[in-house]
Each structure stands twice: as structure tokens, then as C-alpha cells.
Amino acid sequence: MTKENYNLFSLFDESISQDQSKPILILEDGTEYNYAKINSISSQIASYFMDSGILPGERISVQVDKSPESLCLYLACLRAGLTYHPLNPDYTESELEFFICNAEPSLIVCSDEKIESFKSLARANNISHVYTLNHDGNGTLIEHSKNSMKDFVTFSTPPDHIAALLYSSGTTGRPKGIMLTHENLISNTVTLSEYWEFSRKDVLLHALPIFHVHGLFVAIGCALYSGASMYWLSKFNEKSIIDNLPNCTVMMGVPTYYTRLLASKELSKDRCMKMRLFISGSAPLLEETFFDFEKTTGHQILERYGMSETNMNTSNPVQGQRKPGTVGPPLPGVEVRIVDDNGEELEKNSIGNLLVKGPNVFKGYWKMPEKTLEDFTEDSFFKTGDKAKIDDDGYVSIVGRSKDMIITGGLNVYPKEVELILDEINDVSESAVIGVPHSDFGEAVVAVIVRNSSSIEPDEKEIISSAKDQLAKYKLPKRVIFVDQLPRNTMSKVQKNILRDNYKNLFS
């Protein structure tokens, strides 16, 4: 990579091309993909796209399962200057209709089982190219590109060239397209790799999906930039993770991964002897999980904070104190600010609106210039929509989303504050606190709780009584609902919009 060329693949290529025989990917069956193989497949796909008349800057919409070839497809898009548009494999046809119509791709790649749906969408949106790629690496994309050139000259990319188009979760209204540039991804990749001390000696245990920032940009970026290898698991499985821990040095996961690992009797300090780092993100990590994991494995989980619009913003350190319940200080080059609703900066330890600024922050929302303008301050800080506070040491704690804040009787209640208290109660496994309509208070605080599988099960009165001494009266739940599990999206974030909808008539 040069100062004139900001292509993310060029950054990777400088590192992984140094040892062409070293495995980049190691599959569950032991199959290895080295640089030569990854380079060849991605070159052929990039060459085929160019031969098909697809031009730099055009979108490639992708809904496929995780495979080595899907990684090559992503790299091919980077190399050719195309905008990679990953789609969750669980999206329904009606959801896909919106994404395809909005993104306006020139080419679609999907699995065989979705081909008819995508052909129909392609016809409706005047898209000429639809190819398949399956979990086993076969499909028309690989078949058609296998005779293309194995040497491809990487597109010389300006800093603001769009590398990827991701969409917000859409919990409030229609999803928004998030434009991430090569410069955004490069800045975060370099910063994280150095901050987390990645090296060529590392072996990353990769069990995350790759349609999301966490698995696609953070995990893959750190591994390829540092020249590390990856144990490439198609999905999370407790047994596969534990079996492979002795072969790896780093693991990235969501909190659910760690709670499931803790439930296994096979997890032990011996299994983690070679591990140097466990990283958690995409959802809040309970302090209980932090301490239980340290007791079982001898390792403290490193929690960090990011979002689709920014990649990573803050992180607990590798060397230094990792504070449970916090997401660490701002990363090098990233500025954070806590402000009130009028935009005035607040003092330390005050809860307010979290703003971030840095080269990692996205270019803007796709085809939504007014929304982009609305979500940035005049001095270019991005309004994350998260409620947070910064302690005296500069560590950030996320206390909830602004849309999740409950206003009851004119008073603000931050769900995270209540959840932390409830989660400490014996026989409470986890909780989610929401606000639902109430004729008198406007909104009432409601706790949705998953019990532990013990013989003693607390009832609603016991839960409220247990929290009484630690919470102001207006923060106490007016009702407690017990469920077997909380609804989560594919990245394990609790879908509070579903809970609010389920219990909207609780007080009517």
C-alpha cells in the first residue's frame, strides 16, 4: 500500500505475501488455505467481475454462508474497488427486497437455495448478474471464474472510496445504509492490531459470522494485517471451540459465546495454556461472566465497544487494568465526548449522550444526506445514540441506547443501571429492562428476566424487594416478567424492540 493507494487489500497483501506457504485459514477438517491459494481464487473472482463489465464503486450484494471462498469473494471486491454489501443469511425475502432495491447492486451472489428469490429480485431491479456460492465452496461464481486471470492488479483506491455498505439493524424504522471507506477500515485495522498486540505468531480462533463488522472487519482485519493464521469455524460450537483452544492464541466472540463455554465442564486453564487474549464485543458482557471466566480459565476477557458506523471506538487494554462493566478508554486516534441533550459537555462520571470522532467514523448514510447531516455535530463528532459515562481514569461505560431510555413520571431511567442490580440477585440469570406505556406515568419500568435453572425460583415480589434497597423508587420495576430466553439478533444483542411490542398492553 502507498500513500496514493488506500486499498485495504494492498495493506493485507504487504503482510500475508511475505510467507506464501503459511496457512491463512485452517478448516475444521484440517484443510489449509495458504496465501497462494487465497490470492489465486480472489484474483480470479476480481478478474471475472471486471471482464463482466462491473466497474469500481459498484455494489456487490452477497448473502452466502461462511466459507474460505466467501472470504476470497470479499477480498476480490476490495481488490477490484467494488463495494461489498454483505447480507445476513437469515434475512427473509421481504427484507431482502428492501436491501436490494436500496443498495442497487450490479451483481448478486447467493446460495443455491436462494437463487430463485434473488433472480426474481434481480429482474425487478434490472440486475443482470446473479451467481451462486455455497457453504462447500462450490457454485456458479467459482465455476465461471476458474478460467480467469490468476494475477490481478489491485485497483488504486483513493481514501474516501467506499469499501463496504452495511445496514443498521433497523430497530427503529427502515435500516440505513452505512458507507465505510477504505481509509475507515485501514485506520481501525492498524490501530486494533497494534493495540491488541497482534503478530505473525498469533492464531485467531474465528467462529464469528462474516456479514457483520465484528467477524468481517475486526477479526479478519487483525489477522491478515498482522500475518496471523485463522482457525476458520463455520459457526460457533462449544465443543469445536474447546477442542481448538490449545491450537490458538486469540479468540473473539460475543458474550453468549463465553457463557456457553462456561457451561461446559471441558473448559479449563489447561485448555487455555497457549491463549494470550479473549476479546468480547457486540453486546454488553456481564461482570459475573467476566469473573467466572477468569476463575475458570485464568484469563480476563477484554471488552471493547464499536458499532457498524465506526468499527471500534474504545477498548480495555492488553497491558493494564481491564475494568469489568466498562469498554475501556478511547482507542488511539479516537476522541469521545459525553454531552447533554443541548450538546453541552458533561463532567466525568455523568451519564449523557456519547459522541465519537476519528478516522474510523463512516463517510455517511447511503442516499440519506439529510440524515447524515443530522447525526453529526458541527465539529464532526458522530452522535452514536448510546448513553454512556466516562470515569476518572478515562474508561467508558455504556449504560444503554438513547431509544431505550425510559421516561417515567418525567424522570429518566437508564435500563443498564437497573439491569446491573437485577443480574446480581440470586437465581437471576439475566435481565432486560424496558419501558411500556402507562396511563399515569407515561412509561412504566418492566423487567423481563431469565431465571437460573435452580430449584429455588424467585417470584415477582421477591425480585422487586431485592432491588428495593439499591434503586430509587421510580427506577424499580412495576412488573417482572419471567421468560425462558431473551430475544436476540444474530450478534446476540437483546432485541428490546420485540420485548416492548410484546408487552405494550401490559398496563392497558
C-alpha positions in Angstrom: 0.0 0.0 0.0 1.2 3.5 -0.8 0.1 7.0 0.1 -1.5 7.2 -3.3 -3.3 3.8 -2.9 -5.5 3.3 0.1 -6.8 -0.1 -0.9 -7.3 -2.3 2.2 -6.3 -5.4 0.3 -2.9 -3.8 -0.5 -2.4 -3.4 3.2 -3.1 -7.1 3.8 -1.0 -8.1 0.8 2.1 -6.5 2.2 1.9 -8.8 5.2 0.5 -12.1 4.1 2.6 -12.3 0.9 5.8 -12.4 3.0 5.3 -16.2 3.6 3.3 -17.6 0.8 3.2 -21.2 2.2 2.0 -20.2 5.6 -1.7 -21.1 6.2 -4.1 -18.2 6.3 -7.0 -20.4 7.0 -7.2 -23.8 8.8 -10.5 -25.5 8.5 -12.3 -27.9 10.9 -11.2 -30.9 8.8 -7.6 -29.8 8.8 -7.6 -28.4 5.2 -5.3 -25.4 4.9 -5.6 -22.3 2.6 -2.2 -20.5 2.2 -1.5 -17.2 0.6 -1.0 -18.6 -2.9 -4.5 -20.3 -2.8 -6.3 -17.2 -1.4 -4.5 -14.9 -3.8 -5.4 -17.1 -6.8 -9.1 -17.5 -6.0 -9.6 -13.8 -5.1 -7.7 -12.8 -8.3 -9.9 -14.9 -10.5 -13.1 -13.6 -9.0 -11.9 -10.0 -9.3 -10.8 -10.6 -12.9 -14.1 -12.2 -13.7 -16.1 -9.2 -12.3 -14.0 -6.8 -14.4 -14.4 -8.9 -17.5 -18.2 -8.9 -16.9 -18.2 -5.1 -17.1 -18.6 -4.4 -13.3 -16.8 -1.1 -12.6 -15.1 0.2 -9.4 -17.6 1.7 -7.0 -20.5 -0.5 -8.0 -22.1 -2.7 -5.3 -21.9 -6.4 -5.0 -24.7 -7.8 -2.7 -23.7 -11.1 -1.0 -25.9 -13.5 1.0 -23.8 -16.6 1.5 -22.7 -19.0 4.2 -19.2 -18.7 5.7 -16.6 -20.5 3.7 -13.0 -19.9 2.5 -14.4 -18.9 -0.8 -16.7 -16.3 0.8 -13.5 -14.7 2.3 -12.0 -14.7 -1.2 -15.1 -13.0 -2.6 -14.7 -10.2 0.0 -11.1 -9.8 -0.8 -11.9 -9.8 -4.6 -14.3 -6.9 -4.1 -11.6 -5.0 -2.2 -9.0 -5.6 -4.9 -11.4 -4.5 -7.7 -12.5 -1.4 -5.9 -16.1 -2.7 -5.6 -18.4 -2.0 -2.7 -19.0 -5.2 -0.7 -22.6 -5.4 0.6 -22.9 -8.4 3.0 -26.4 -9.7 3.9 -27.3 -11.8 6.9 -28.2 -15.3 5.6 -31.3 -15.2 7.9 -32.9 -12.2 6.1 -36.3 -13.0 4.7 -37.4 -12.3 1.2 -39.3 -9.2 2.2 -36.3 -7.8 4.0 -34.1 -8.7 1.0 -36.4 -6.8 -1.3 -35.7 -3.6 0.6 -31.9 -4.1 0.7 -31.5 -4.9 -3.0 -33.8 -2.1 -4.1 -31.9 0.4 -1.8 -28.3 -0.7 -2.5 -28.8 -1.0 -6.3 -26.1 -3.7 -6.8 -24.7 -4.6 -10.2 -24.2 -8.2 -9.2 -25.6 -10.6 -6.6 -24.0 -13.7 -5.0 -26.3 -16.1 -3.1 -26.6 -19.8 -2.2 -28.3 -22.3 -4.5 -31.3 -22.5 -2.1 -32.0 -18.7 -2.5 -31.3 -18.5 -6.2 -35.0 -18.2 -7.4 -35.8 -15.5 -4.9 -32.8 -13.5 -6.0 -33.4 -14.0 -9.7 -36.9 -12.5 -9.1 -35.4 -9.6 -7.2 -32.8 -9.1 -9.9 -35.4 -9.0 -12.7 -37.5 -6.4 -10.7 -34.4 -4.2 -10.2 -32.7 -4.7 -13.6 -29.7 -6.6 -12.3 -28.1 -8.7 -15.0 -25.7 -10.8 -12.9 -26.7 -13.4 -10.3 -24.3 -16.1 -9.2 -24.2 -18.8 -6.5 -21.7 -19.7 -3.8 -22.4 -22.5 -1.3 -21.0 -23.4 2.1 -18.9 -26.1 0.4 -17.2 -23.6 -1.8 -19.0 -24.7 -5.0 -21.3 -22.6 -7.1 -21.6 -20.8 -10.4 -19.3 -17.9 -9.2 -16.4 -20.3 -8.7 -17.3 -22.3 -11.8 -17.4 -19.2 -14.1 -14.3 -17.5 -12.7 -12.0 -20.5 -12.6 -10.6 -19.8 -16.0 -10.0 -16.0 -15.3 -6.6 -14.5 -14.7 -4.8 -15.6 -11.5 -2.9 -12.3 -11.4 -4.9 -9.2 -10.7 -3.6 -5.7 -10.4 -5.3 -4.2 -7.3 -7.3 -1.1 -8.0 -5.6 2.1 -6.9 -8.0 3.4 -4.3 -8.5 7.0 -3.0 -9.0 7.3 0.8 -12.7 8.0 0.6 -13.6 5.2 -1.8 -16.4 3.1 -0.4 -15.2 -0.4 0.6 -18.4 -1.7 2.2 -22.1 -0.9 2.5 -23.6 -2.2 5.7 -27.1 -1.6 7.1 -28.2 -0.6 10.6 -30.3 -3.2 12.4 -33.5 -1.3 11.7 -34.9 -1.5 15.2 -36.4 2.0 14.7 -37.8 2.4 11.2 -36.1 1.3 8.0 -32.4 0.3 8.1 -29.9 2.9 7.0 -27.0 2.1 4.6 -23.7 2.8 6.2 -20.8 3.8 3.8 -17.4 2.6 5.1 -14.4 3.7 3.2 -11.0 2.0 2.7 -9.5 4.7 4.9 -12.0 3.9 7.7 -11.2 0.2 7.6 -7.5 0.7 7.3 -7.3 3.1 10.3 -9.2 0.8 12.5 -7.4 -2.4 11.4 -3.9 -0.8 12.1 -5.0 0.6 15.4 -6.6 -2.6 16.7 -3.8 -4.8 15.6 -1.2 -2.7 17.3 -3.3 -2.0 20.4 -4.1 -5.7 20.9 -0.5 -6.7 20.1 -1.2 -9.0 17.1 1.8 -10.6 15.5 2.6 -13.3 12.9 2.9 -15.8 15.7 -0.8 -15.4 16.6 -3.5 -17.9 15.6 -7.0 -16.5 15.8 -10.0 -18.7 16.6 -12.6 -17.4 14.2 -16.1 -18.6 14.9 -18.0 -15.4 14.1 -20.2 -14.8 11.1 -18.7 -12.6 8.4 -21.7 -10.4 7.4 -21.0 -8.1 10.4 -18.3 -5.7 11.5 -17.1 -8.0 14.3 -16.2 -11.1 12.2 -15.6 -9.4 8.9 -13.6 -6.2 9.6 -12.3 -6.6 13.2 -11.3 -10.3 13.3 -10.2 -10.8 9.7 -8.6 -7.4 9.6 -6.3 -8.0 12.6 -5.3 -11.5 11.4 -4.5 -10.5 7.8 -2.7 -7.3 8.6 -0.5 -9.0 11.2 0.1 -12.1 9.1 -1.6 -14.4 11.7 -3.3 -17.6 10.8 -7.0 -18.3 11.5 -8.8 -21.4 12.6 -11.9 -21.0 10.4 -15.0 -22.4 12.0 -18.2 -22.2 10.0 -20.2 -21.3 13.1 -19.9 -21.3 16.9 -20.0 -24.7 18.6 -18.8 -25.1 22.2 -17.1 -28.4 21.5 -15.2 -27.2 18.4 -14.1 -24.1 20.3 -12.8 -26.0 23.3 -11.1 -28.6 21.1 -9.3 -25.9 19.2 -8.3 -23.6 22.1 -4.9 -25.5 22.6 -4.0 -24.6 18.9 -4.8 -20.9 19.1 -3.7 -17.7 20.9 -6.6 -15.3 20.4 -10.4 -15.6 20.3 -13.0 -13.0 19.5 -16.6 -13.6 20.5 -19.9 -12.2 21.7 -20.9 -12.6 25.4 -23.1 -15.6 24.6 -20.1 -17.5 23.4 -18.4 -17.1 26.8 -21.4 -18.0 28.8 -21.9 -21.2 26.8 -18.2 -22.1 27.1 -18.5 -21.6 30.9 -21.4 -24.1 30.9 -19.1 -26.8 29.6 -17.2 -28.9 32.0 -14.4 -29.2 29.4 -13.3 -25.6 29.7 -10.2 -25.3 31.9 -7.0 -23.5 32.5 -5.1 -26.3 30.8 -7.1 -25.8 27.6 -6.2 -22.2 27.6 -2.5 -22.5 28.2 -1.5 -21.1 24.8 -4.2 -18.5 24.7 -3.0 -14.9 25.2 -6.2 -13.0 24.7 -10.0 -13.4 24.8 -12.0 -10.4 23.3 -15.7 -9.7 23.7 -18.0 -7.3 21.9 -21.2 -6.7 20.0 -23.3 -6.8 23.3 -22.6 -6.0 27.0 -20.6 -8.5 29.0 -22.0 -9.2 32.4 -19.5 -8.7 35.3 -20.4 -12.1 36.5 -19.3 -13.7 33.2 -16.0 -11.7 33.5 -15.2 -13.0 36.9 -16.4 -16.6 36.3 -14.3 -16.8 33.1 -11.2 -15.6 34.9 -11.7 -18.1 37.7 -12.2 -21.0 35.2 -9.5 -20.1 32.7 -7.1 -17.7 34.4 -7.9 -15.1 31.7 -9.6 -11.8 31.9 -11.9 -11.1 29.0 -11.1 -7.9 27.2 -14.2 -6.0 26.4 -14.4 -3.3 23.7 -17.0 -1.1 22.1 -17.9 -0.4 18.5 -20.7 -0.1 16.0 -21.4 -0.5 12.3 -20.9 3.2 11.7 -17.5 3.4 13.3 -16.0 -0.1 13.7 -14.2 0.1 17.1 -14.1 3.2 19.3 -12.8 2.1 22.7 -11.1 -1.0 24.3 -9.8 -2.2 27.6 -6.0 -2.6 27.3 -4.0 -5.7 26.8 -1.4 -4.4 29.2 -3.0 -2.6 32.1 -6.3 -2.8 34.0 -9.3 -4.3 32.4 -12.3 -3.0 34.2 -15.4 -5.2 34.2 -18.5 -3.3 33.2 -16.5 -0.9 31.1 -15.4 -0.9 27.5 -12.1 0.8 28.2 -10.6 4.1 27.2 -10.8 5.6 23.6 -8.5 3.9 21.1 -5.5 5.9 19.8 -6.8 8.5 17.3 -10.4 8.3 18.5 -12.0 11.1 20.5 -15.0 10.6 22.7 -17.3 13.1 24.4 -20.3 12.9 26.7 -22.9 15.7 26.2 -26.4 16.5 27.5 -29.3 16.9 25.1 -28.3 20.5 24.4 -24.8 19.4 23.3 -23.1 20.7 26.4 -20.1 18.6 27.5 -20.7 16.9 30.9 -18.3 16.3 33.8 -16.7 12.9 34.5 -19.0 10.1 35.8 -22.1 11.9 34.4 -24.4 9.9 32.1 -25.1 11.5 28.8 -25.0 11.1 25.0 -21.9 9.5 23.6 -20.2 11.3 20.7 -17.1 9.9 18.8 -14.7 11.3 16.3 -11.9 9.8 14.3 -10.7 8.3 11.0 -12.7 5.2 11.8 -16.0 7.0 11.6 -18.1 6.3 8.4 -18.5 8.6 5.4 -22.2 8.9 5.8 -25.6 7.2 5.2 -26.2 5.8 1.7 -28.6 8.1 -0.2 -29.5 10.0 3.0 -27.6 13.3 3.1 -30.0 14.9 5.5 -29.8 12.1 8.0 -26.0 12.2 7.7 -26.0 15.9 8.5 -28.4 15.3 11.4 -26.2 12.7 13.0 -23.0 14.7 13.1 -22.2 17.8 15.1 -20.8 21.0 13.5 -17.3 19.9 14.7 -17.6 16.4 13.1 -18.5 14.3 16.1 -20.8 11.4 15.3 -23.9 11.0 17.6 -23.8 7.3 18.5 -27.2 7.2 20.1 -25.7 5.5 23.1 -25.9 6.7 26.6 -22.6 6.4 28.4 -20.3 7.8 31.1 -16.5 8.3 31.5 -14.9 7.6 34.8 -11.9 9.3 36.4 -9.5 7.0 34.6 -11.0 7.7 31.2 -12.8 4.3 30.9 -16.1 4.4 29.1 -19.2 2.6 30.3 -22.2 2.1 28.0 -25.4 2.3 30.0 -27.9 2.0 27.2 -29.2 3.2 23.9 -31.0 6.6 23.9 -34.0 5.0 22.3 -34.1 2.5 25.3 -34.1 5.2 27.9 -37.3 5.1 29.9 -39.1 8.3 31.0 -41.4 7.5 33.9 -43.3 10.3 35.7 -40.9 12.8 34.0 -37.8 11.1 35.3 -35.2 9.3 33.2 -34.4 5.7 33.9 -31.4 4.1 32.2 -32.1 0.3 31.7 -28.5 -0.8 32.2 -28.4 0.7 35.7 -31.4 -1.4 36.7 -30.2 -4.5 34.9 -26.9 -4.5 36.8 -28.8 -4.7 40.1 -31.2 -7.3 38.9 -28.5 -9.5 37.4 -26.8 -9.7 40.9 -29.9 -11.2 42.5 -29.6 -14.9 43.3 -31.2 -17.2 40.7 -31.5 -14.4 38.1 -29.5 -15.5 35.0 -30.0 -12.3 33.0 -32.4 -9.4 32.6 -33.7 -6.9 30.1 -35.4 -3.7 31.3 -37.8 -1.9 29.1 -40.4 0.9 29.2 -44.0 0.2 28.3 -47.0 2.6 28.0 -48.6 3.6 31.3 -51.7 5.8 31.7 -50.4 7.6 34.8 -46.6 7.6 34.5 -46.3 7.8 30.7 -44.0 4.8 30.8 -43.6 2.1 33.4 -40.4 0.2 34.1 -40.7 -3.5 33.3 -38.1 -6.2 33.9 -38.0 -9.3 31.7 -36.0 -11.9 33.5 -34.5 -15.3 32.7 -34.2 -17.5 35.8 -31.3 -19.8 36.7 -32.0 -23.4 36.5 -32.1 -23.9 40.2 -34.8 -25.4 42.4 -35.4 -22.1 44.1 -37.2 -19.7 41.7 -37.8 -16.1 42.8 -41.2 -14.6 42.2 -42.1 -11.1 41.1 -42.4 -9.7 44.6 -39.0 -11.1 45.7 -37.3 -9.6 42.7 -38.7 -6.1 43.3 -38.0 -6.4 47.1 -34.4 -7.5 46.4 -33.8 -4.4 44.3 -35.6 -2.0 46.6 -32.5 -1.0 48.7 -30.3 -0.3 45.7 -32.7 1.6 43.4 -34.7 4.8 43.8 -38.4 4.0 43.9 -39.1 5.4 40.4 -36.5 3.1 39.0 -38.0 -0.1 40.5 -39.8 -2.4 38.0 -43.5 -2.1 38.3 -43.8 -5.6 36.8 -41.5 -8.6 36.4 -42.0 -11.0 33.5 -40.3 -14.4 33.5 -39.2 -15.9 30.2 -37.1 -18.9 29.1 -34.8 -16.7 27.0 -34.5 -13.2 25.7 -35.0 -12.5 22.0 -31.6 -11.7 20.3 -30.4 -10.9 16.9 -27.6 -12.8 15.1 -24.9 -10.8 17.0 -26.5 -11.7 20.4 -27.9 -8.2 21.1 -31.1 -8.3 23.0 -33.9 -7.1 20.8 -35.7 -4.8 23.2 -38.0 -3.5 20.4 -39.5 -7.0 20.4 -40.0 -7.0 24.1 -41.6 -3.6 24.1 -44.0 -4.8 21.4 -44.8 -8.0 23.3 -45.7 -6.2 26.5 -47.1 -2.9 25.2 -50.5 -3.6 26.5 -49.4 -4.8 30.0 -51.0 -1.9 31.8 -53.9 -1.2 29.5 
